[in-house]
Amino acid sequence: MMTTTELTLAVLALLLTPGPTNSLMLLAGAERGLAAALRLIPAELAGYLLTVVPLTLIGQRVLAAWPGLALAVALAAAVWVAVLAVRLWRLPAVAAHTSVSAGALFLTTALNPKALIFGLVLLPSPDRLAGNVTLFAALVVAVAILWAGLGAALRGQGLRQPRALFVLRRLGSVFLAAMSVLLVLRGVSA
C-alpha cells in the first residue's frame, strides 16, 4: 500500500501528463480565459469520478469476469477521441462558439484511459477509499486549474487572435488524432 505522499506523487505524475482532457482544458483556457475555463472543472471532476469510483470498488472483479471489457472500453475511448479530433479540425478559423463544451469534457474525461489506471491501480485500498478519492478529487481540480491557466497564459501571448486560435485548434486536433491511434494500438495489443 502506498503512503499518502507516494499516492499524491503518482496521481500528480499521471494527471499532469498531456492527454485528451488536459488538451481540452488548455484549449478552453486559450479560447475563454481562465475564469470561464474554470467553470468546466466540475465536468472534468464528474467525468473522472464516474469512472474511477466504480472501478475502485468493483473493477478488478468485473474485468476478471469479462476480460474483453477492457478492450471495448479502450476502443470506445479511441473512437470518442477521434470524433473530438475531427470536430476540432472542422471548426472554422473564426468559430461562433468555443470548441470545448462541458459535455465534451465530461465524456472525454470519463473515457480517459488515465481513469482506468486511477480506478484499478492507484486508488483501490478499501480501508483508505474515502481519503484516496478525496485526495484524487483535490488533485484533479489543481491540475485542471494549471492546464486552464497555461491556456489562458497562451491567450495573453497573442492567442486571442482568430488565426492563432485556429492553429491551436488544429494542433489540438492532430494531438487528439494521435492519441486516438495510440489508444487503438494499445487496446488491440492488450
Phi and psi restraints in degrees (value plus and minus 20) as a CYANA .aco file:
   2 MET   PHI     -98.4   -58.4
   2 MET   PSI     129.0   169.0
   3 THR   PHI     -94.0   -54.0
   3 THR   PSI     148.1   188.1
   4 THR   PHI     -81.6   -41.6
   4 THR   PSI     -59.3   -19.3
   5 THR   PHI     -84.5   -44.5
   5 THR   PSI     -65.0   -25.0
   6 GLU   PHI     -83.2   -43.2
   6 GLU   PSI     -62.2   -22.2
   7 LEU   PHI     -83.3   -43.3
   7 LEU   PSI     -64.1   -24.1
   8 THR   PHI     -78.3   -38.3
   8 THR   PSI     -67.5   -27.5
   9 LEU   PHI     -85.6   -45.6
   9 LEU   PSI     -60.3   -20.3
  10 ALA   PHI     -85.6   -45.6
  10 ALA   PSI     -64.6   -24.6
  11 VAL   PHI     -85.6   -45.6
  11 VAL   PSI     -63.9   -23.9
  12 LEU   PHI     -81.2   -41.2
  12 LEU   PSI     -64.5   -24.5
  13 ALA   PHI     -78.0   -38.0
  13 ALA   PSI     -62.6   -22.6
  14 LEU   PHI     -94.3   -54.3
  14 LEU   PSI     -62.0   -22.0
  15 LEU   PHI     -84.3   -44.3
  15 LEU   PSI     -56.2   -16.2
  16 LEU   PHI     -94.7   -54.7
  16 LEU   PSI     -38.7     1.3
  17 THR   PHI     -84.0   -44.0
  17 THR   PSI     111.2   151.2
  18 PRO   PHI     -78.5   -38.5
  18 PRO   PSI     121.0   161.0
  19 GLY   PHI    -186.6  -146.6
  19 GLY   PSI    -191.1  -151.1
  20 PRO   PHI     -79.9   -39.9
  20 PRO   PSI     -66.0   -26.0
  21 THR   PHI     -84.5   -44.5
  21 THR   PSI     -67.0   -27.0
  22 ASN   PHI     -84.4   -44.4
  22 ASN   PSI     -56.1   -16.1
  23 SER   PHI     -82.1   -42.1
  23 SER   PSI     -61.7   -21.7
  24 LEU   PHI     -87.7   -47.7
  24 LEU   PSI     -58.7   -18.7
  25 MET   PHI     -86.5   -46.5
  25 MET   PSI     -59.4   -19.4
  26 LEU   PHI     -80.9   -40.9
  26 LEU   PSI     -67.5   -27.5
  27 LEU   PHI     -83.8   -43.8
  27 LEU   PSI     -60.0   -20.0
  28 ALA   PHI     -81.9   -41.9
  28 ALA   PSI     -62.8   -22.8
  29 GLY   PHI     -82.7   -42.7
  29 GLY   PSI     -59.9   -19.9
  30 ALA   PHI     -89.4   -49.4
  30 ALA   PSI     -57.5   -17.5
  31 GLU   PHI     -99.1   -59.1
  31 GLU   PSI     -62.3   -22.3
  32 ARG   PHI    -124.1   -84.1
  32 ARG   PSI     -42.9    -2.9
  33 GLY   PHI      73.2   113.2
  33 GLY   PSI     145.4   185.4
  34 LEU   PHI     -83.3   -43.3
  34 LEU   PSI     -69.2   -29.2
  35 ALA   PHI     -78.3   -38.3
  35 ALA   PSI     -64.7   -24.7
  36 ALA   PHI     -91.2   -51.2
  36 ALA   PSI     -55.9   -15.9
  37 ALA   PHI     -87.3   -47.3
  37 ALA   PSI     -52.0   -12.0
  38 LEU   PHI     -82.7   -42.7
  38 LEU   PSI     -44.4    -4.4
  39 ARG   PHI     -87.6   -47.6
  39 ARG   PSI     -33.6     6.4
  40 LEU   PHI    -105.7   -65.7
  40 LEU   PSI     -33.0     7.0
  41 ILE   PHI     -78.7   -38.7
  41 ILE   PSI     -61.7   -21.7
  42 PRO   PHI     -77.6   -37.6
  42 PRO   PSI     -55.1   -15.1
  43 ALA   PHI     -86.0   -46.0
  43 ALA   PSI     -62.0   -22.0
  44 GLU   PHI     -83.9   -43.9
  44 GLU   PSI     -68.2   -28.2
  45 LEU   PHI     -81.4   -41.4
  45 LEU   PSI     -63.7   -23.7
  46 ALA   PHI     -82.7   -42.7
  46 ALA   PSI     -59.2   -19.2
  47 GLY   PHI     -82.2   -42.2
  47 GLY   PSI     -65.7   -25.7
  48 TYR   PHI     -83.1   -43.1
  48 TYR   PSI     -68.2   -28.2
  49 LEU   PHI     -84.6   -44.6
  49 LEU   PSI     -54.8   -14.8
  50 LEU   PHI     -78.6   -38.6
  50 LEU   PSI     -55.9   -15.9
  51 THR   PHI    -110.9   -70.9
  51 THR   PSI     -64.8   -24.8
  52 VAL   PHI     -88.2   -48.2
  52 VAL   PSI     -65.3   -25.3
  53 VAL   PHI     -83.2   -43.2
  53 VAL   PSI     -70.5   -30.5
  54 PRO   PHI     -81.4   -41.4
  54 PRO   PSI     -58.8   -18.8
  55 LEU   PHI     -82.9   -42.9
  55 LEU   PSI     -59.7   -19.7
  56 THR   PHI     -82.5   -42.5
  56 THR   PSI     -58.9   -18.9
  57 LEU   PHI     -99.6   -59.6
  57 LEU   PSI     -64.3   -24.3
  58 ILE   PHI    -153.6  -113.6
  58 ILE   PSI     -15.8    24.2
  59 GLY   PHI     -76.3   -36.3
  59 GLY   PSI     -66.2   -26.2
  60 GLN   PHI     -80.7   -40.7
  60 GLN   PSI     -63.2   -23.2
  61 ARG   PHI     -86.2   -46.2
  61 ARG   PSI     -61.8   -21.8
  62 VAL   PHI     -85.8   -45.8
  62 VAL   PSI     -65.2   -25.2
  63 LEU   PHI     -87.2   -47.2
  63 LEU   PSI     -51.4   -11.4
  64 ALA   PHI     -87.5   -47.5
  64 ALA   PSI     -57.0   -17.0
  65 ALA   PHI     -96.1   -56.1
  65 ALA   PSI     -55.1   -15.1
  66 TRP   PHI    -149.5  -109.5
  66 TRP   PSI      60.5   100.5
  67 PRO   PHI     -80.6   -40.6
  67 PRO   PSI     -48.3    -8.3
  68 GLY   PHI     -93.1   -53.1
  68 GLY   PSI     -31.5     8.5
  69 LEU   PHI     -83.5   -43.5
  69 LEU   PSI     -57.0   -17.0
  70 ALA   PHI     -81.2   -41.2
  70 ALA   PSI     -61.8   -21.8
  71 LEU   PHI     -84.6   -44.6
  71 LEU   PSI     -63.4   -23.4
  72 ALA   PHI     -80.8   -40.8
  72 ALA   PSI     -62.4   -22.4
  73 VAL   PHI     -86.0   -46.0
  73 VAL   PSI     -63.1   -23.1
  74 ALA   PHI     -81.6   -41.6
  74 ALA   PSI     -62.4   -22.4
  75 LEU   PHI     -89.4   -49.4
  75 LEU   PSI     -57.8   -17.8
  76 ALA   PHI     -82.3   -42.3
  76 ALA   PSI     -62.1   -22.1
  77 ALA   PHI     -82.8   -42.8
  77 ALA   PSI     -62.1   -22.1
  78 ALA   PHI     -82.7   -42.7
  78 ALA   PSI     -63.0   -23.0
  79 VAL   PHI     -83.6   -43.6
  79 VAL   PSI     -64.6   -24.6
  80 TRP   PHI     -83.3   -43.3
  80 TRP   PSI     -63.4   -23.4
  81 VAL   PHI     -85.0   -45.0
  81 VAL   PSI     -56.7   -16.7
  82 ALA   PHI     -84.4   -44.4
  82 ALA   PSI     -61.6   -21.6
  83 VAL   PHI     -80.2   -40.2
  83 VAL   PSI     -64.2   -24.2
  84 LEU   PHI     -80.5   -40.5
  84 LEU   PSI     -62.8   -22.8
  85 ALA   PHI     -79.9   -39.9
  85 ALA   PSI     -64.8   -24.8
  86 VAL   PHI     -85.5   -45.5
  86 VAL   PSI     -64.5   -24.5
  87 ARG   PHI     -79.8   -39.8
  87 ARG   PSI     -63.7   -23.7
  88 LEU   PHI     -85.4   -45.4
  88 LEU   PSI     -60.9   -20.9
  89 TRP   PHI     -84.0   -44.0
  89 TRP   PSI     -56.7   -16.7
  90 ARG   PHI     -99.9   -59.9
  90 ARG   PSI     -29.9    10.1
  91 LEU   PHI     -84.1   -44.1
  91 LEU   PSI     119.2   159.2
  92 PRO   PHI     -90.1   -50.1
  92 PRO   PSI     146.4   186.4
  93 ALA   PHI     -76.2   -36.2
  93 ALA   PSI     -59.9   -19.9
  94 VAL   PHI    -135.6   -95.6
  94 VAL   PSI      77.2   117.2
  95 ALA   PHI    -101.2   -61.2
  95 ALA   PSI     122.2   162.2
  96 ALA   PHI     -94.1   -54.1
  96 ALA   PSI     -36.7     3.3
  97 HIS   PHI    -160.3  -120.3
  97 HIS   PSI     147.2   187.2
  98 THR   PHI     -95.5   -55.5
  98 THR   PSI     133.4   173.4
  99 SER   PHI    -105.3   -65.3
  99 SER   PSI     -32.2     7.8
 100 VAL   PHI    -130.5   -90.5
 100 VAL   PSI      92.3   132.3
 101 SER   PHI    -121.0   -81.0
 101 SER   PSI     141.3   181.3
 102 ALA   PHI     -82.3   -42.3
 102 ALA   PSI     -59.2   -19.2
 103 GLY   PHI     -83.6   -43.6
 103 GLY   PSI     -64.1   -24.1
 104 ALA   PHI     -84.8   -44.8
 104 ALA   PSI     -60.6   -20.6
 105 LEU   PHI     -85.8   -45.8
 105 LEU   PSI     -61.5   -21.5
 106 PHE   PHI     -79.4   -39.4
 106 PHE   PSI     -71.9   -31.9
 107 LEU   PHI     -86.2   -46.2
 107 LEU   PSI     -60.9   -20.9
 108 THR   PHI     -79.6   -39.6
 108 THR   PSI     -62.7   -22.7
 109 THR   PHI     -91.0   -51.0
 109 THR   PSI     -61.0   -21.0
 110 ALA   PHI     -81.9   -41.9
 110 ALA   PSI     -52.8   -12.8
 111 LEU   PHI    -114.2   -74.2
 111 LEU   PSI     -18.7    21.3
 112 ASN   PHI     -83.6   -43.6
 112 ASN   PSI     106.9   146.9
 113 PRO   PHI     -77.9   -37.9
 113 PRO   PSI     -45.5    -5.5
 114 LYS   PHI     -80.1   -40.1
 114 LYS   PSI     -54.1   -14.1
 115 ALA   PHI     -80.6   -40.6
 115 ALA   PSI     -54.9   -14.9
 116 LEU   PHI     -83.4   -43.4
 116 LEU   PSI     -61.9   -21.9
 117 ILE   PHI     -86.7   -46.7
 117 ILE   PSI     -62.7   -22.7
 118 PHE   PHI     -81.6   -41.6
 118 PHE   PSI     -68.8   -28.8
 119 GLY   PHI     -93.6   -53.6
 119 GLY   PSI     -51.1   -11.1
 120 LEU   PHI    -119.8   -79.8
 120 LEU   PSI     -44.8    -4.8
 121 VAL   PHI    -136.9   -96.9
 121 VAL   PSI     -73.7   -33.7
 122 LEU   PHI    -103.3   -63.3
 122 LEU   PSI     -58.3   -18.3
 123 LEU   PHI    -115.6   -75.6
 123 LEU   PSI     -43.5    -3.5
 124 PRO   PHI     -83.0   -43.0
 124 PRO   PSI      90.2   130.2
 125 SER   PHI    -179.7  -139.7
 125 SER   PSI      74.3   114.3
 126 PRO   PHI     -70.8   -30.8
 126 PRO   PSI     -56.8   -16.8
 127 ASP   PHI     -98.1   -58.1
 127 ASP   PSI     -34.8     5.2
 128 ARG   PHI    -144.8  -104.8
 128 ARG   PSI       0.5    40.5
 129 LEU   PHI     -78.2   -38.2
 129 LEU   PSI     -69.8   -29.8
 130 ALA   PHI     -81.2   -41.2
 130 ALA   PSI     -65.1   -25.1
 131 GLY   PHI     -85.1   -45.1
 131 GLY   PSI     -61.3   -21.3
 132 ASN   PHI     -84.7   -44.7
 132 ASN   PSI     -63.2   -23.2
 133 VAL   PHI     -88.5   -48.5
 133 VAL   PSI     -57.4   -17.4
 134 THR   PHI     -84.0   -44.0
 134 THR   PSI     -66.0   -26.0
 135 LEU   PHI     -80.5   -40.5
 135 LEU   PSI     -65.7   -25.7
 136 PHE   PHI     -77.7   -37.7
 136 PHE   PSI     -67.4   -27.4
 137 ALA   PHI     -80.5   -40.5
 137 ALA   PSI     -62.8   -22.8
 138 ALA   PHI     -83.2   -43.2
 138 ALA   PSI     -60.5   -20.5
 139 LEU   PHI     -90.0   -50.0
 139 LEU   PSI     -56.1   -16.1
 140 VAL   PHI     -79.5   -39.5
 140 VAL   PSI     -66.2   -26.2
 141 VAL   PHI     -82.5   -42.5
 141 VAL   PSI     -65.9   -25.9
 142 ALA   PHI     -81.3   -41.3
 142 ALA   PSI     -64.8   -24.8
 143 VAL   PHI     -90.2   -50.2
 143 VAL   PSI     -56.1   -16.1
 144 ALA   PHI     -82.2   -42.2
 144 ALA   PSI     -61.4   -21.4
 145 ILE   PHI     -81.4   -41.4
 145 ILE   PSI     -61.4   -21.4
 146 LEU   PHI     -81.7   -41.7
 146 LEU   PSI     -69.0   -29.0
 147 TRP   PHI     -86.3   -46.3
 147 TRP   PSI     -61.6   -21.6
 148 ALA   PHI     -84.6   -44.6
 148 ALA   PSI     -59.2   -19.2
 149 GLY   PHI     -84.1   -44.1
 149 GLY   PSI     -59.0   -19.0
 150 LEU   PHI     -83.0   -43.0
 150 LEU   PSI     -62.9   -22.9
 151 GLY   PHI     -82.5   -42.5
 151 GLY   PSI     -61.8   -21.8
 152 ALA   PHI     -84.9   -44.9
 152 ALA   PSI     -56.2   -16.2
 153 ALA   PHI     -85.6   -45.6
 153 ALA   PSI     -59.7   -19.7
 154 LEU   PHI     -83.4   -43.4
 154 LEU   PSI     -56.8   -16.8
 155 ARG   PHI     -80.7   -40.7
 155 ARG   PSI     -61.2   -21.2
 156 GLY   PHI     -87.6   -47.6
 156 GLY   PSI     -38.7     1.3
 157 GLN   PHI    -115.3   -75.3
 157 GLN   PSI       2.5    42.5
 158 GLY   PHI      87.4   127.4
 158 GLY   PSI     -20.2    19.8
 159 LEU   PHI     -98.9   -58.9
 159 LEU   PSI     -15.0    25.0
 160 ARG   PHI     -95.9   -55.9
 160 ARG   PSI     -40.1    -0.1
 161 GLN   PHI     -86.3   -46.3
 161 GLN   PSI     119.5   159.5
 162 PRO   PHI     -74.5   -34.5
 162 PRO   PSI     -61.4   -21.4
 163 ARG   PHI     -84.7   -44.7
 163 ARG   PSI     -61.9   -21.9
 164 ALA   PHI     -85.7   -45.7
 164 ALA   PSI     -61.5   -21.5
 165 LEU   PHI     -84.8   -44.8
 165 LEU   PSI     -57.6   -17.6
 166 PHE   PHI     -81.0   -41.0
 166 PHE   PSI     -65.6   -25.6
 167 VAL   PHI     -84.0   -44.0
 167 VAL   PSI     -62.8   -22.8
 168 LEU   PHI     -82.1   -42.1
 168 LEU   PSI     -61.4   -21.4
 169 ARG   PHI     -82.7   -42.7
 169 ARG   PSI     -62.0   -22.0
 170 ARG   PHI     -84.1   -44.1
 170 ARG   PSI     -63.1   -23.1
 171 LEU   PHI     -82.3   -42.3
 171 LEU   PSI     -62.2   -22.2
 172 GLY   PHI     -81.5   -41.5
 172 GLY   PSI     -59.4   -19.4
 173 SER   PHI     -83.6   -43.6
 173 SER   PSI     -64.6   -24.6
 174 VAL   PHI     -83.3   -43.3
 174 VAL   PSI     -62.3   -22.3
 175 PHE   PHI     -82.2   -42.2
 175 PHE   PSI     -65.2   -25.2
 176 LEU   PHI     -84.1   -44.1
 176 LEU   PSI     -58.8   -18.8
 177 ALA   PHI     -82.6   -42.6
 177 ALA   PSI     -62.4   -22.4
 178 ALA   PHI     -83.2   -43.2
 178 ALA   PSI     -60.5   -20.5
 179 MET   PHI     -82.8   -42.8
 179 MET   PSI     -58.8   -18.8
 180 SER   PHI     -82.8   -42.8
 180 SER   PSI     -65.6   -25.6
 181 VAL   PHI     -82.2   -42.2
 181 VAL   PSI     -63.1   -23.1
 182 LEU   PHI     -81.2   -41.2
 182 LEU   PSI     -61.2   -21.2
 183 LEU   PHI     -82.4   -42.4
 183 LEU   PSI     -61.6   -21.6
 184 VAL   PHI     -83.4   -43.4
 184 VAL   PSI     -67.2   -27.2
 185 LEU   PHI     -81.6   -41.6
 185 LEU   PSI     -62.8   -22.8
 186 ARG   PHI     -86.7   -46.7
 186 ARG   PSI     -60.6   -20.6
 187 GLY   PHI     -84.7   -44.7
 187 GLY   PSI     -62.2   -22.2
 188 VAL   PHI     -90.6   -50.6
 188 VAL   PSI     -54.9   -14.9
 189 SER   PHI    -101.2   -61.2
 189 SER   PSI     -30.6     9.4
